[in-house]
Amino acid sequence: MTAMNAILLGILQGITEFLPVSSFGHISTIENAMGISVNTGVLFEVMLHVGTLFALFTVFRKDIRNVFAELLGMLADLIGNANLYIYNRRTGDNLHYARIITGSYRKFAALLVVSAIPSMALGYVCRRLVAKSAVNPMISGIGFLITGILLLVTDMGKAGGATAAKDASYDQAMWLGICQGISVFPGFSRSGLTICIALLFGYSRTFAVKFSYLMSIPAVLGALILEIGEFASPNMTVWLGIDFVLGMLAAAVTGYFAARTMLRLVHKTKFRYFSYYCFFIGGLVLLTHYGMK
């Protein structure tokens, strides 16, 4: 890998991360086509996702700030209730406990926590398979095609409703977390799967998009924790580390400028157009690597 390779892949990450077309699928496809191999697992791809988190924090800074504040409030109430339980047991009093889930942002924060559990569990269990699948064009090609089918079905069925955080259920959040966990494989669009399933659950498009992007934060941070040990890999050099950082910065800068435009497209554009693109790129990947041998 060269610095220019890293920067170009970072730019590609910044553009595709906010569309339901699998940024990981695009990155792995280009890496395979160009013969780029760094033998550090999926650390580079995770670093690119960390870069686009900066754009995400910029676009949703108010929501993220409110969710974080409510998480701290929920933690404080849980600690307070635990102390109150001990006090009631010791004194025989029956003082009332604080209600943990109050207001839409607290419910939203709780839904994000629930969705993070299966996402991080699947990411941990499948981490070695993910590294192997990244160099297998068949996985990317099939993933693109499946993503395209789901996008088309969602669009043709005119899925979506008016459900927002206060009406969403925790079992739905769990299923969305499972979908996000599946999307660790290249070609399976994380935002495509989660937004489509959220719409099929009857979520409003605004809430589905917001939920999809914010639930990626713990997933990316968890992936970084799992892969950060690769910095100590024998294959890692100072110059390769610099290339990784350059790619991350390119993804952050590109994502910053692309995020608002891309999010408007996801809000307003029919998903069938994204599905056609996924069918095209998925078929092209499979044809290039298998049909022409």
Secondary structure as the mmCIF struct_conf table of DSSP 4:
data_model
#
loop_
_struct_conf.conf_type_id
_struct_conf.id
_struct_conf.beg_label_comp_id
_struct_conf.beg_label_asym_id
_struct_conf.beg_label_seq_id
_struct_conf.end_label_comp_id
_struct_conf.end_label_asym_id
_struct_conf.end_label_seq_id
HELX_RH_AL_P HELX_RH_AL_P1 ALA A 3 THR A 16
TURN_TY1_P TURN_TY1_P1 GLU A 17 PRO A 20
BEND BEND1 VAL A 21 VAL A 21
HELX_RH_AL_P HELX_RH_AL_P2 SER A 23 MET A 34
TURN_TY1_P TURN_TY1_P2 GLY A 35 GLY A 35
BEND BEND2 THR A 40 THR A 40
TURN_TY1_P TURN_TY1_P3 GLY A 41 VAL A 42
HELX_RH_AL_P HELX_RH_AL_P3 LEU A 43 VAL A 59
TURN_TY1_P TURN_TY1_P4 PHE A 60 PHE A 60
HELX_RH_AL_P HELX_RH_AL_P4 ARG A 61 THR A 91
HELX_LH_PP_P HELX_LH_PP_P1 LEU A 95 ARG A 99
BEND BEND3 ILE A 100 ILE A 100
BEND BEND4 GLY A 103 GLY A 103
HELX_RH_AL_P HELX_RH_AL_P5 SER A 104 VAL A 125
TURN_TY1_P TURN_TY1_P5 CYS A 126 CYS A 126
HELX_RH_AL_P HELX_RH_AL_P6 ARG A 127 SER A 133
TURN_TY1_P TURN_TY1_P6 ALA A 134 VAL A 135
HELX_RH_AL_P HELX_RH_AL_P7 PRO A 137 MET A 156
TURN_TY1_P TURN_TY1_P7 GLY A 157 LYS A 158
BEND BEND5 ALA A 162 ALA A 162
STRN STRN1 THR A 163 THR A 163
HELX_RH_3T_P HELX_RH_3T_P1 ALA A 165 ASP A 167
HELX_RH_AL_P HELX_RH_AL_P8 TYR A 170 ILE A 182
TURN_TY1_P TURN_TY1_P8 SER A 183 VAL A 184
BEND BEND6 PHE A 185 PHE A 185
TURN_TY1_P TURN_TY1_P9 PRO A 186 GLY A 187
BEND BEND7 PHE A 188 PHE A 188
HELX_RH_AL_P HELX_RH_AL_P9 ARG A 190 LEU A 200
TURN_TY1_P TURN_TY1_P10 PHE A 201 GLY A 202
STRN STRN2 TYR A 203 TYR A 203
HELX_RH_AL_P HELX_RH_AL_P10 ARG A 205 LEU A 214
TURN_TY1_P TURN_TY1_P11 MET A 215 MET A 215
HELX_RH_AL_P HELX_RH_AL_P11 SER A 216 GLU A 227
HELX_RH_3T_P HELX_RH_3T_P2 ILE A 228 ALA A 232
BEND BEND8 SER A 233 SER A 233
TURN_TY1_P TURN_TY1_P12 PRO A 234 ASN A 235
HELX_RH_AL_P HELX_RH_AL_P12 VAL A 238 LYS A 268
BEND BEND9 THR A 269 THR A 269
HELX_RH_AL_P HELX_RH_AL_P13 PHE A 271 LEU A 286
HELX_RH_PI_P HELX_RH_PI_P1 LEU A 287 GLY A 291
TURN_TY1_P TURN_TY1_P13 MET A 292 MET A 292
#
